[in-house]
Amino acid sequence: AMAEVARAGTPAAAFSSRPRTVRIAGGGAPSPYPSTSSRPTRCPRRRRGLFVPFGCRASTEASSPWPLLDAVEDDPDPSEPPRATPSSAGAAHWTVSEPMSRDTDAASAVASTADVSREMAAELLDVGAVYAECWPEGEGEGKPTRWRRIADRKIVAKGEVIRVHKRPRRYRHACWLGRDAWLDRVVHESDAILVVNKPHRLPSMAHESNAVEHCGGCLERSLGLPPGTLRVTHRLDSSTSGVLVLGKTTEAVREFNDSVAKTPGSREIVKTYAALVSSKASVPLGSLTHWMYPGPFGVGAFHGRTLRRSRARLLRSSADGDRGGGDETGDKRGGRRWKRCELRVVSCKPATQSQVDAWRTLFGRELERARKPFPFDDGADPLSQGLAGESCESMWVVRVELVTGRTHQVRAQLAAAGAPLLGDSLYQPMVGYLHDADDACAAKEAWRRMERGTVPDWPVALHAETLRWGDSVFSTAPPWDP
């Protein structure tokens, strides 16, 4: 029997400065992993009169530590190119310097490369938007070039080349909630793991242009934890909220990954999601199985068309028929087997007016912060119902349990079943579509639908409600449950 269920908002002796032994939910033996709570803090919290070096600008308040970058996001220069977006892949959204003629302090090097002030350069360094060239296999013709972040570097050496992302991708409204708000989101903490209720519009992993504003980085900065304390074990989409497990030790991350891979002898993981969907009828209970396009991705990968990984994933109803566009080695004359996707619909209940109102409030606030028009908000599309105030009779609260874990699986499968998630502008064009034929006509239709989709920069009505790991159960309520 499960001895303990961890839920968001429950009291926890979190982030104590003293070593401690914490029992993982389930009442088992104390964690065998070494405590990290007694390690010296290399990144002190910001206090009046104290200097905080590059890479360690803490912000325990509900505000970003980068006022200049905030001002650029709030009032962008119309002469500057737009920031990097998933739909503009392939374009260069950074500036590369000439080799340094002499040893140069990092802020000056960034300022001259990106044509910004030293103060802005310091913020770009701190956010992790600056890289230096390196050659892990030695410099020379034919040797691969790598880029390494230099957030904590004071000097750029003579001959070095740097790359500056002048307009880093920002997630500040979901990141800088303040210490107390993040503590309220802690579901469970032990010496091995920290479980948090991730907010919408915040990635699970760092963006190429922003090393801080992701779930683990925001927690570290807001709570004054040493950099690198919290490590990614699994991912939730940026637009999805809910239970996220972060590891504190290499052993804990490895153990969780073994469970995800279903390694013999590992603890079982079961994930349950709650979703608000639009559908003319209730979603049937029981197993829902599809097969997902496996790749390849890239230029000319899909019937001669460029297919980016950020696009909606194609599903078909069975494993039969033609295979995908390339084999495991990338040979387009062969074919990969489409990947099996299965989930179980546990419940489907009509959404209440209070749930719809709560979603409308959340969605409207975040849509305003995103400063982008919702692409299908034309008064007729059912996805707009959560915002515009129409009847909630066609809205349902669906709970599903994952059997497999594929990219965008819940979003893709429910859309294919005719029940798209509210706010999901990427999969709304895919409603009811299955790519069961793989000829030129079907490819044209699939491409038309995928091109209509927009990667959401706003909340999608999907919440990772429960994660069971062996005897431990971690749970958080959906944001639309008042």
Disulfide bonds with the S-S distance in Angstrom:
Cys175-Cys218 2.02
